[in-house]
Amino acid sequence: MDAAAVAASLVPSWSAVLVLFSYLGYLAAAGAVLPGKLVPGAVLPDSSRLHYRCNGLLSLLLLLVLSALGVYMGWMSPTVIADRGIELLSTTFIFSVIVTFLLYYSGLRSHHKSSSLKPHITGNFIQDWWLGVQLNPHFMGVDLKFFFVRAGMMAWLFINLSLFAKSYLAGSANLSVILYQFFCAWYIVDYFVHEEFMTSTWDIIAERLGFMLVFGDLVFIPFTFTIQGWWLLRNKVELSLLAAVVNCFIFVIGYLVFRGANKQKHIFKKNPKALIWGKPPKLVGGKLLVSGYWGIARHCNYLGDILLALSFSLPCGTSSVIPYFYPTYLFILLIWRERRDEGRCSEKYKEIWVEYCKLVPWRIFPYVY
């Protein structure tokens, strides 16, 4: 596309608005009416806790069926998202900005005293708008933070599926495309299989909902984590059998470490006496887990996440750095987040943290960092 065409596509169209609001409307309705496990969230500072209906997998499967039906009946094109990528990007970005301004001003007017809705105002507009004012704002009974995470993860999958449809129709869906699509699809579906694990993550229990999270969920995740798919749509990559096998090996190791570490942490938080790798968990100060993956590195889940991100990009070959944006960004983000965690945990646990660091010296990469 030339510059003029790109500039024209940046102007939101009514069709892009319709796609976005139909998608969000479906998720809101499905999340409210479909059955799902009711999972208690973390205990908040005021001893209250929110509950989350984890029906994301059912919502996803139903949407896949409805989308397939729509394509079969001729009501929609399977490439509708790929054909309107830039329009949808600009529309979603504008929507995110509007939502975060509304969240900011509604938060300023809030008089709630509960931890989830109590406004946290510094007086610095940029900081309050960027980080958010309330921990768990709701709209018409919908927990917006949990909702936006779900919307971003599903959008990642549907953008990829539309890109795959475009590649398939163009006759360019080779091994590289299939590997990339399979790895991402497995990761996203697995996320929804284990959706309840999300309720104990730092973003859900501690970060307020502002532009940083809304933009990250609705724009950054679906539109930048699919860069590899867009790149493969326009660049043909032929992988050797050895390269494909190595790529699969990295994906499997990354998945096992990422999912295993997060599962151990989630189970430990629910039941500190649950066995880990068949043995009673070992603790420091009665609080910090040093068993299983958490005895290998202090953030072993980050290692798994980085390996997964790398496996999503390797099908694109090595002719360009563009498809490696996601693993590069994630590496920098997780190093920064690990540093934040270190400072916060050191202040919170004090001498217990010092003892813990002696037992588990590696931060993310065993024997390296």
KAWO-V172444 format. One record per pair of residues at least 24 apart in sequence whose ideal C-beta (glycine too) atoms are under 8 Angstrom apart, sorted by the first residue. I is the first residue (numbers start at 0). GAP is how many residues later the second one is. D is the distance in Angstrom with one decimal. If there is no record, write none. Layout:
i & gap & d
I & GAP & D
I & GAP & D
//
This chain:
i & gap & d
5 & 80 & 6.4
8 & 77 & 3.8
8 & 78 & 5.4
8 & 81 & 7.4
9 & 76 & 6.2
9 & 77 & 7.8
9 & 80 & 4.6
10 & 76 & 7.7
10 & 79 & 7.0
11 & 75 & 6.3
11 & 78 & 5.5
11 & 79 & 4.0
11 & 82 & 6.2
12 & 71 & 7.3
12 & 74 & 5.1
12 & 78 & 7.7
14 & 69 & 6.7
14 & 72 & 7.5
15 & 68 & 5.4
15 & 71 & 4.0
15 & 72 & 5.1
15 & 74 & 7.7
15 & 75 & 4.3
16 & 74 & 5.8
18 & 61 & 6.8
18 & 62 & 7.3
18 & 65 & 7.0
18 & 69 & 6.4
19 & 68 & 6.6
19 & 71 & 5.4
19 & 72 & 6.0
19 & 75 & 6.4
22 & 128 & 7.4
22 & 132 & 7.3
22 & 135 & 7.9
23 & 127 & 6.3
25 & 37 & 6.4
25 & 40 & 7.9
26 & 32 & 6.4
26 & 120 & 6.8
26 & 123 & 6.4
26 & 124 & 5.6
26 & 127 & 7.1
27 & 112 & 7.8
27 & 114 & 5.7
27 & 119 & 7.0
29 & 25 & 7.2
29 & 28 & 7.6
29 & 29 & 4.1
29 & 32 & 6.4
29 & 33 & 7.3
30 & 24 & 6.5
30 & 25 & 7.8
30 & 28 & 6.2
30 & 111 & 6.9
30 & 116 & 6.7
30 & 119 & 7.2
31 & 109 & 7.0
31 & 110 & 7.3
33 & 24 & 5.0
33 & 25 & 5.9
33 & 28 & 7.1
36 & 159 & 6.4
38 & 157 & 4.3
38 & 160 & 5.3
39 & 159 & 7.7
40 & 158 & 4.9
40 & 159 & 7.7
40 & 163 & 6.8
40 & 164 & 6.8
41 & 157 & 7.2
41 & 158 & 5.9
41 & 162 & 7.6
41 & 163 & 4.2
41 & 227 & 7.9
43 & 70 & 7.8
43 & 71 & 3.8
43 & 72 & 6.2
43 & 91 & 7.6
43 & 161 & 7.8
44 & 70 & 4.9
45 & 67 & 7.8
45 & 68 & 6.0
45 & 69 & 4.4
47 & 66 & 5.9
47 & 67 & 6.2
47 & 68 & 6.9
49 & 66 & 6.0
49 & 86 & 6.0
49 & 93 & 6.7
51 & 91 & 6.9
51 & 94 & 5.7
51 & 144 & 7.4
51 & 147 & 5.2
53 & 141 & 4.4
53 & 142 & 4.8
53 & 145 & 7.7
55 & 94 & 5.2
55 & 97 & 7.9
55 & 98 & 7.7
55 & 136 & 4.3
55 & 139 & 4.5
56 & 132 & 7.5
56 & 135 & 4.1
56 & 136 & 5.8
56 & 138 & 6.7
58 & 91 & 7.5
58 & 95 & 7.7
59 & 94 & 5.7
59 & 97 & 7.4
59 & 129 & 7.2
59 & 132 & 5.4
62 & 91 & 7.1
62 & 95 & 7.8
66 & 91 & 7.5
77 & 83 & 7.6
77 & 84 & 6.5
77 & 87 & 3.8
77 & 88 & 8.0
77 & 91 & 7.9
78 & 83 & 5.6
78 & 86 & 5.2
78 & 87 & 4.5
78 & 90 & 7.0
79 & 82 & 6.5
80 & 77 & 6.2
80 & 78 & 5.4
80 & 81 & 3.7
80 & 82 & 7.9
81 & 77 & 7.5
81 & 80 & 4.2
81 & 81 & 5.0
81 & 83 & 7.1
81 & 84 & 4.4
81 & 151 & 7.3
82 & 79 & 8.0
82 & 83 & 7.7
84 & 74 & 7.5
84 & 138 & 7.8
84 & 145 & 7.1
88 & 130 & 7.1
88 & 134 & 5.1
91 & 126 & 5.4
91 & 127 & 5.3
91 & 130 & 7.9
91 & 131 & 7.4
92 & 122 & 7.5
92 & 126 & 5.3
94 & 123 & 7.2
95 & 115 & 7.1
95 & 118 & 5.0
95 & 119 & 4.9
95 & 122 & 5.1
95 & 123 & 5.6
96 & 114 & 7.3
98 & 115 & 5.7
99 & 29 & 6.2
99 & 32 & 7.8
99 & 110 & 5.9
99 & 111 & 4.2
99 & 114 & 5.2
99 & 115 & 7.5
100 & 28 & 7.2
102 & 29 & 6.6
102 & 30 & 6.9
102 & 31 & 7.2
102 & 34 & 5.8
102 & 41 & 7.6
102 & 106 & 6.1
102 & 107 & 6.7
102 & 111 & 7.5
103 & 24 & 6.3
103 & 25 & 4.9
103 & 28 & 7.8
103 & 29 & 5.9
103 & 106 & 7.2
105 & 31 & 7.0
106 & 25 & 7.3
106 & 26 & 2.9
106 & 27 & 4.7
106 & 30 & 6.8
107 & 25 & 6.6
109 & 24 & 6.4
119 & 88 & 6.2
127 & 82 & 7.2
128 & 81 & 6.0
128 & 82 & 5.8
129 & 80 & 5.4
129 & 81 & 5.1
129 & 82 & 5.5
130 & 76 & 7.6
130 & 77 & 5.5
130 & 79 & 4.7
130 & 81 & 6.1
131 & 75 & 7.4
131 & 76 & 3.3
131 & 77 & 4.4
131 & 78 & 2.8
131 & 79 & 7.7
131 & 80 & 7.4
131 & 81 & 6.8
132 & 75 & 6.4
132 & 77 & 7.1
133 & 74 & 6.1
133 & 75 & 6.4
134 & 71 & 7.8
134 & 72 & 8.0
134 & 73 & 5.3
134 & 74 & 7.2
135 & 73 & 7.2
136 & 72 & 5.6
143 & 65 & 6.0
144 & 58 & 7.5
144 & 59 & 6.4
144 & 64 & 4.8
144 & 68 & 6.6
145 & 52 & 7.5
145 & 53 & 7.8
145 & 58 & 6.8
147 & 61 & 7.8
147 & 65 & 7.0
147 & 66 & 5.8
147 & 69 & 4.1
147 & 70 & 5.9
148 & 49 & 6.5
148 & 54 & 7.3
148 & 55 & 7.7
148 & 68 & 5.3
149 & 45 & 7.8
150 & 66 & 6.6
150 & 67 & 6.2
151 & 64 & 7.5
151 & 65 & 3.8
151 & 66 & 5.5
151 & 68 & 7.9
151 & 69 & 4.1
151 & 70 & 5.5
152 & 35 & 5.8
152 & 38 & 5.7
152 & 39 & 7.3
152 & 68 & 6.7
153 & 34 & 7.5
154 & 63 & 7.5
154 & 66 & 7.4
154 & 67 & 3.7
155 & 28 & 7.1
155 & 32 & 5.9
155 & 65 & 5.7
155 & 66 & 4.6
155 & 69 & 5.4
155 & 70 & 6.3
156 & 27 & 7.2
156 & 28 & 6.3
156 & 31 & 4.6
156 & 32 & 7.7
158 & 63 & 5.5
158 & 64 & 7.3
158 & 67 & 4.7
158 & 70 & 7.1
159 & 24 & 5.5
159 & 25 & 7.0
159 & 66 & 5.7
159 & 69 & 5.1
162 & 63 & 6.8
162 & 66 & 4.1
162 & 67 & 6.6
162 & 69 & 7.8
162 & 70 & 5.6
163 & 65 & 7.5
165 & 67 & 6.1
166 & 65 & 7.0
166 & 66 & 5.8
171 & 61 & 7.6
171 & 64 & 6.2
173 & 62 & 7.0
173 & 63 & 7.6
173 & 64 & 6.8
174 & 63 & 7.7
174 & 64 & 5.3
174 & 69 & 6.1
174 & 140 & 7.8
175 & 56 & 6.0
175 & 60 & 8.0
175 & 61 & 4.2
175 & 62 & 7.2
175 & 63 & 5.3
175 & 139 & 4.2
175 & 140 & 6.8
175 & 141 & 7.3
176 & 55 & 5.2
176 & 138 & 7.4
178 & 60 & 7.3
178 & 65 & 6.4
178 & 68 & 6.1
178 & 69 & 7.5
178 & 136 & 4.4
179 & 48 & 5.5
179 & 49 & 6.4
179 & 52 & 6.2
179 & 132 & 6.3
179 & 135 & 4.3
179 & 136 & 7.3
180 & 48 & 7.4
182 & 68 & 5.2
182 & 125 & 7.6
182 & 128 & 5.5
182 & 129 & 5.5
182 & 132 & 7.8
183 & 41 & 7.8
183 & 45 & 7.8
183 & 128 & 5.9
185 & 69 & 7.4
186 & 68 & 7.4
186 & 121 & 6.1
186 & 125 & 7.8
189 & 65 & 7.6
189 & 69 & 6.7
193 & 65 & 7.1
193 & 68 & 7.5
193 & 69 & 7.1
195 & 70 & 7.5
196 & 65 & 5.5
196 & 66 & 6.9
196 & 69 & 4.7
199 & 65 & 7.3
199 & 66 & 5.5
199 & 69 & 5.5
223 & 101 & 6.5
223 & 102 & 6.6
223 & 105 & 7.4
224 & 87 & 7.7
224 & 101 & 5.5
226 & 95 & 6.6
226 & 96 & 6.2
226 & 98 & 5.4
226 & 99 & 6.5
227 & 84 & 5.8
227 & 85 & 5.5
227 & 87 & 7.1
227 & 88 & 5.3
227 & 95 & 4.5
227 & 98 & 7.1
230 & 85 & 5.7
230 & 89 & 7.2
230 & 91 & 5.7
230 & 92 & 4.8
231 & 83 & 7.2
231 & 84 & 6.1
231 & 91 & 7.8
234 & 81 & 7.5
234 & 84 & 7.5
234 & 85 & 7.4
236 & 78 & 6.8
236 & 79 & 5.8
236 & 80 & 4.3
236 & 82 & 7.6
238 & 76 & 6.5
238 & 78 & 7.2
242 & 71 & 7.5
245 & 68 & 7.7
246 & 64 & 5.9
246 & 67 & 4.5
246 & 68 & 6.2
247 & 63 & 8.0
249 & 57 & 5.6
249 & 60 & 6.1
249 & 61 & 4.7
249 & 64 & 6.9
250 & 56 & 7.7
250 & 57 & 6.6
250 & 60 & 3.7
252 & 51 & 7.9
252 & 54 & 6.0
253 & 49 & 8.0
253 & 50 & 5.0
253 & 51 & 7.4
253 & 52 & 7.4
253 & 53 & 2.9
253 & 54 & 4.0
253 & 55 & 8.0
253 & 56 & 7.3
253 & 57 & 5.8
254 & 49 & 7.0
254 & 53 & 6.2
255 & 48 & 7.3
256 & 36 & 6.5
256 & 43 & 6.0
256 & 44 & 7.4
256 & 46 & 5.8
256 & 47 & 3.4
256 & 50 & 6.8
257 & 43 & 5.7
257 & 45 & 7.9
257 & 46 & 2.8
257 & 47 & 5.3
257 & 49 & 7.5
257 & 50 & 5.8
258 & 45 & 7.2
259 & 32 & 7.4
259 & 33 & 5.7
259 & 44 & 7.6
260 & 31 & 7.5
260 & 32 & 3.9
260 & 33 & 6.8
260 & 39 & 4.5
260 & 40 & 3.9
260 & 43 & 6.1
261 & 39 & 5.2
263 & 25 & 7.5
263 & 27 & 7.7
263 & 28 & 4.6
263 & 29 & 5.9
263 & 30 & 6.5
264 & 24 & 7.2
264 & 29 & 7.0
264 & 36 & 7.2
283 & 68 & 5.9
283 & 71 & 5.4
283 & 72 & 4.5
283 & 75 & 6.4
284 & 64 & 6.9
284 & 67 & 3.5
284 & 70 & 7.0
284 & 71 & 7.6
286 & 62 & 6.9
286 & 65 & 6.6
287 & 61 & 6.8
287 & 64 & 6.4
287 & 65 & 7.5
287 & 68 & 4.7
289 & 66 & 6.7
289 & 69 & 5.2
289 & 70 & 5.7
293 & 66 & 7.2
294 & 64 & 7.5
294 & 65 & 6.1
295 & 64 & 7.5
295 & 66 & 7.1
295 & 70 & 5.6
296 & 63 & 6.7
296 & 65 & 4.4
296 & 66 & 6.5
296 & 67 & 5.7
296 & 68 & 7.0
296 & 69 & 5.4
297 & 40 & 7.7
297 & 58 & 7.7
297 & 59 & 7.4
297 & 62 & 5.2
297 & 64 & 7.0
297 & 65 & 5.4
297 & 66 & 7.5
298 & 35 & 7.3
298 & 39 & 5.3
298 & 42 & 7.2
298 & 64 & 6.2
298 & 65 & 4.9
299 & 64 & 7.6
301 & 32 & 4.4
301 & 35 & 7.7
301 & 36 & 6.4
301 & 62 & 4.8
302 & 61 & 5.3
302 & 62 & 6.1
302 & 63 & 7.8
304 & 25 & 6.4
304 & 29 & 6.7
305 & 24 & 6.0
305 & 25 & 5.7
305 & 28 & 6.5
305 & 58 & 7.7
333 & 30 & 7.0
334 & 29 & 7.5
337 & 25 & 5.7
337 & 26 & 6.1
//
